[in-house]
């Protein structure tokens, strides 16, 4: 059985690399995007099993990208988990309204990433 594919989206190279290393160490295939618009395109083209996405990005923010992914008939079943510095109660509520399954705080904790992989896959 092929490894499950995880899309990681962040416009900061260091954050992208950190999450990529955590996910890859768990045996998952990793694909990346550096903008919300690219995330939507990669989700449609690659059909990942899960998405970890930043919220604050130029072009199309994570909220908008999440809305597009979770409302598109082809990609609506892909779980999206935000990883962001935005972690107030209002941010969590808004993330849920956009279709996200969870919101993890930066700096990222590897145990949280791993537990979310197990929870949503």
C-alpha positions as CSV (number, residue, x, y, z in Angstrom):
1,X,0.0,0.0,0.0
2,X,1.5,3.4,-1.0
3,X,2.3,5.9,1.8
4,X,-0.4,8.4,2.5
5,X,0.2,11.8,1.0
6,X,0.3,14.9,3.2
7,X,0.2,18.5,1.7
8,X,2.0,21.0,3.9
9,X,1.4,24.7,3.1
10,X,3.4,27.6,4.5
11,X,5.0,30.7,3.0
12,X,7.9,30.5,5.5
13,X,10.6,28.1,4.4
14,X,11.7,27.2,8.0
15,X,8.2,26.4,9.1
16,X,7.5,24.4,6.0
17,X,10.7,22.4,6.5
18,X,10.0,21.7,10.2
19,X,6.6,20.3,9.6
20,X,7.8,18.4,6.5
21,X,10.5,16.7,8.6
22,X,8.0,15.6,11.3
23,X,5.6,14.2,8.8
24,X,8.2,12.5,6.7
25,X,9.7,10.9,9.8
26,X,6.3,9.2,10.4
27,X,6.6,7.5,7.0
28,X,4.2,9.8,5.0
29,X,4.8,11.1,1.5
30,X,5.1,14.9,1.7
31,X,4.1,17.5,-1.0
32,X,4.4,21.2,-0.4
33,X,2.9,24.5,-1.4
34,X,3.9,28.1,-0.4
35,X,0.6,29.9,-1.0
36,X,-3.1,29.4,-0.6
37,X,-3.7,29.4,-4.3
38,X,-0.9,26.8,-4.9
39,X,-2.4,24.7,-2.0
40,X,-5.8,24.6,-3.7
41,X,-4.2,23.6,-7.1
42,X,-2.0,20.9,-5.4
43,X,-5.0,19.6,-3.5
44,X,-7.0,19.1,-6.7
45,X,-4.0,17.7,-8.6
46,X,-2.5,15.5,-6.0
47,X,-5.5,14.5,-3.8
48,X,-3.5,14.3,-0.6
49,X,-4.9,12.4,2.4
50,X,-4.5,15.5,4.7
51,X,-3.4,19.1,4.7
52,X,-1.4,21.1,7.3
53,X,-1.8,24.8,6.4
54,X,-0.7,28.2,7.6
55,X,-3.3,30.9,7.8
56,X,-1.4,34.1,7.2
57,X,-0.1,34.0,3.6
58,X,0.0,36.5,0.7
59,X,-2.1,35.9,-2.4
60,X,-4.8,33.7,-0.8
61,X,-4.8,33.2,2.9
62,X,-5.3,29.8,4.6
63,X,-8.9,30.5,5.4
64,X,-9.8,31.1,1.8
65,X,-7.8,28.1,0.6
66,X,-9.4,25.9,3.2
67,X,-12.9,27.1,2.1
68,X,-12.1,26.2,-1.5
69,X,-10.7,22.8,-0.6
70,X,-13.5,21.8,1.8
71,X,-16.3,23.1,-0.5
72,X,-15.0,21.5,-3.7
73,X,-16.8,18.3,-4.5
74,X,-13.5,16.6,-5.5
75,X,-11.5,17.6,-2.3
76,X,-14.2,18.1,0.3
77,X,-13.2,15.0,2.3
78,X,-9.6,16.0,2.7
79,X,-9.0,17.0,6.4
80,X,-7.4,20.4,6.7
81,X,-5.5,21.3,10.0
82,X,-4.3,24.9,10.4
83,X,-0.8,25.5,11.9
84,X,-0.6,29.2,12.8
85,X,0.4,31.9,15.2
86,X,-3.3,32.9,15.2
87,X,-4.6,31.0,18.1
88,X,-7.2,33.0,19.9
89,X,-10.7,31.6,20.5
90,X,-12.1,33.6,17.6
91,X,-9.4,32.2,15.3
92,X,-10.4,28.7,16.3
93,X,-14.1,29.3,15.7
94,X,-13.4,31.0,12.4
95,X,-11.1,28.1,11.3
96,X,-13.9,25.6,12.1
97,X,-16.4,27.7,10.1
98,X,-14.0,27.5,7.1
99,X,-14.0,23.7,7.3
100,X,-10.8,23.1,9.2
101,X,-10.6,20.1,11.6
102,X,-8.2,21.8,14.0
103,X,-5.9,24.7,14.6
104,X,-2.4,24.0,16.0
105,X,-0.3,26.8,17.4
106,X,3.2,27.8,16.2
107,X,5.8,27.1,17.3
108,X,4.7,23.7,16.2
109,X,4.9,20.7,18.6
110,X,5.9,17.5,16.8
111,X,3.6,15.4,19.1
112,X,0.6,17.6,18.1
113,X,1.4,17.0,14.4
114,X,1.7,13.3,14.9
115,X,-1.4,13.0,17.0
116,X,-3.4,14.9,14.4
117,X,-2.1,12.7,11.6
118,X,-3.3,9.7,13.6
119,X,-6.6,11.3,14.5
120,X,-7.6,12.3,11.0
121,X,-6.2,9.5,8.9
